[in-house]
Amino acid sequence: MPEPYKLIITDDQPTIRQGLRSILESEEEFTILGEAGNGLELMDLLNQGVVPDALILDLSMPQMSGLEVLEQIRQMHFSFEVLVLTMHKERDWLCRAFNLGAGGFMLKDGMARELPAALHTLLEREIYISPVMANELPESCLVKSMLGQRRTSSTTLIHCSK
């Protein structure tokens, strides 16, 4: 059996972290390296050398938002995948997250049914967007046109105008 994918969960709500952990622990191919309640705690984990294959990241957190975390990760040249998990359904949040290096965007209300598939998609280096959000994007949105395609480090994202 291959080694499990290593994950870090970052969300300011303990009940969300517990729910994510519960979902992921039922899947043998994932192992949780750590949890963080905000961006500063996450950066501490990363600076201690705890580096995952994928990071599950809330956008709205105190002390350091998920968008600020994405910017830091990009500046530090980490190469792990980032799945944004959020309640924000606005297109602007999705565009900002992808422009800062996220590889996936999942709504919290879909996490129980989508999470394992979303992580598998990301770990195959493909774009993932919650179906609800994908249906909301205009056909001209570059991210929508990239769904199911492999991401590369040179992928240039996106202008999501209304």
PLY file of the C-alpha trace (Angstrom):
ply
format ascii 1.0
element vertex 162
property float x
property float y
property float z
element edge 161
property int vertex1
property int vertex2
end_header
0.00 0.00 0.00
1.39 3.45 -0.86
2.26 5.86 1.90
-0.70 8.06 2.95
-0.89 11.66 1.82
0.10 14.06 4.61
-2.35 16.87 5.39
-2.62 19.96 7.61
-6.03 21.36 8.51
-6.29 25.11 9.13
-9.60 26.59 10.30
-10.45 28.88 13.20
-13.52 26.82 14.16
-12.66 23.76 16.28
-15.87 21.99 15.23
-14.95 22.36 11.55
-11.43 21.00 12.21
-12.95 18.09 14.15
-15.39 17.37 11.30
-12.60 17.46 8.72
-10.45 15.18 10.85
-13.35 12.75 11.23
-13.96 12.63 7.47
-10.27 12.20 6.66
-9.49 9.63 9.33
-12.06 7.32 7.74
-9.93 7.35 4.56
-6.78 5.21 4.76
-4.93 7.23 2.14
-4.74 10.39 4.29
-2.92 11.16 7.51
-3.22 14.39 9.51
0.16 15.95 10.36
-1.33 18.81 12.32
-4.02 21.40 12.81
-3.93 25.16 13.11
-6.59 27.56 14.36
-5.27 30.53 12.40
-2.65 31.52 9.86
0.02 32.31 12.45
-0.28 28.84 13.98
-0.01 27.34 10.51
3.11 29.36 9.70
4.63 28.17 12.99
3.99 24.54 11.96
5.55 25.12 8.54
8.56 26.90 10.05
9.06 23.91 12.37
9.42 21.71 9.30
5.93 20.18 9.29
5.27 20.22 5.54
2.24 18.43 4.09
1.38 17.12 0.66
-1.78 19.22 0.88
-3.14 21.97 3.08
-6.82 22.53 3.82
-7.17 26.27 4.39
-10.02 28.45 5.63
-10.02 31.97 4.20
-11.63 33.87 7.09
-9.48 33.53 10.18
-8.27 35.89 12.88
-4.65 37.11 13.11
-3.71 35.99 9.59
-6.32 35.31 6.92
-6.17 32.47 4.43
-5.37 34.95 1.66
-2.42 36.25 3.69
-1.31 32.65 4.26
-1.44 31.96 0.51
0.76 35.00 -0.12
3.29 33.82 2.52
3.33 30.28 1.13
4.01 31.65 -2.36
6.83 33.87 -1.10
8.40 30.96 0.78
8.21 28.72 -2.33
6.40 25.82 -0.67
5.24 23.29 -3.24
2.35 21.56 -1.48
-1.22 21.75 -2.75
-3.76 24.11 -1.14
-7.47 23.39 -0.95
-9.38 26.46 0.17
-12.36 25.57 2.34
-14.69 28.50 2.82
-18.22 29.76 3.31
-17.60 32.55 0.76
-19.51 31.94 -2.45
-18.52 35.16 -4.14
-16.52 34.88 -7.34
-14.00 37.47 -6.12
-12.88 35.20 -3.25
-12.35 32.31 -5.66
-10.37 34.47 -8.09
-8.20 35.94 -5.34
-7.48 32.48 -3.89
-6.46 31.02 -7.27
-4.38 34.05 -8.15
-2.46 33.53 -4.89
-1.76 29.88 -5.68
-4.67 27.81 -4.39
-5.32 24.70 -6.44
-8.83 24.07 -5.21
-11.84 25.91 -3.83
-14.47 24.05 -1.82
-17.48 25.38 0.06
-17.87 24.33 3.69
-21.44 23.21 3.17
-20.17 20.55 0.74
-17.22 19.27 2.74
-18.75 15.98 3.90
-19.50 14.80 0.37
-16.68 16.53 -1.57
-13.56 16.47 0.59
-11.87 13.16 -0.37
-12.56 13.67 -4.09
-11.37 17.29 -3.91
-8.10 16.24 -2.27
-7.53 13.45 -4.81
-8.09 15.94 -7.62
-5.58 18.36 -6.12
-3.00 15.70 -5.42
-3.20 14.75 -9.11
-2.31 18.45 -9.74
-5.70 19.21 -11.24
-7.91 22.21 -10.49
-10.85 21.56 -8.15
-13.83 23.86 -7.67
-17.02 22.94 -5.79
-19.71 22.16 -8.37
-21.93 24.91 -6.97
-19.19 27.48 -7.60
-18.19 26.05 -10.98
-21.77 26.47 -12.19
-21.67 30.14 -11.13
-18.57 31.03 -13.14
-18.91 32.55 -16.60
-17.82 30.35 -19.47
-15.04 32.84 -20.15
-13.43 32.32 -16.74
-10.03 30.72 -17.23
-10.35 28.63 -14.05
-13.57 27.08 -15.30
-11.94 26.23 -18.62
-9.09 24.56 -16.69
-11.28 22.19 -14.64
-10.04 18.64 -15.01
-6.75 19.79 -16.52
-3.34 19.41 -14.95
-1.91 22.49 -13.29
1.64 23.57 -13.91
3.79 26.02 -12.04
3.58 28.32 -15.03
-0.23 28.33 -15.14
-1.31 31.93 -15.38
-4.58 32.69 -13.67
-7.24 34.54 -13.88
-9.55 37.33 -14.65
-13.05 36.54 -13.43
-15.12 39.51 -14.38
-18.88 39.39 -14.16
0 1
1 2
2 3
3 4
4 5
5 6
6 7
7 8
8 9
9 10
10 11
11 12
12 13
13 14
14 15
15 16
16 17
17 18
18 19
19 20
20 21
21 22
22 23
23 24
24 25
25 26
26 27
27 28
28 29
29 30
30 31
31 32
32 33
33 34
34 35
35 36
36 37
37 38
38 39
39 40
40 41
41 42
42 43
43 44
44 45
45 46
46 47
47 48
48 49
49 50
50 51
51 52
52 53
53 54
54 55
55 56
56 57
57 58
58 59
59 60
60 61
61 62
62 63
63 64
64 65
65 66
66 67
67 68
68 69
69 70
70 71
71 72
72 73
73 74
74 75
75 76
76 77
77 78
78 79
79 80
80 81
81 82
82 83
83 84
84 85
85 86
86 87
87 88
88 89
89 90
90 91
91 92
92 93
93 94
94 95
95 96
96 97
97 98
98 99
99 100
100 101
101 102
102 103
103 104
104 105
105 106
106 107
107 108
108 109
109 110
110 111
111 112
112 113
113 114
114 115
115 116
116 117
117 118
118 119
119 120
120 121
121 122
122 123
123 124
124 125
125 126
126 127
127 128
128 129
129 130
130 131
131 132
132 133
133 134
134 135
135 136
136 137
137 138
138 139
139 140
140 141
141 142
142 143
143 144
144 145
145 146
146 147
147 148
148 149
149 150
150 151
151 152
152 153
153 154
154 155
155 156
156 157
157 158
158 159
159 160
160 161
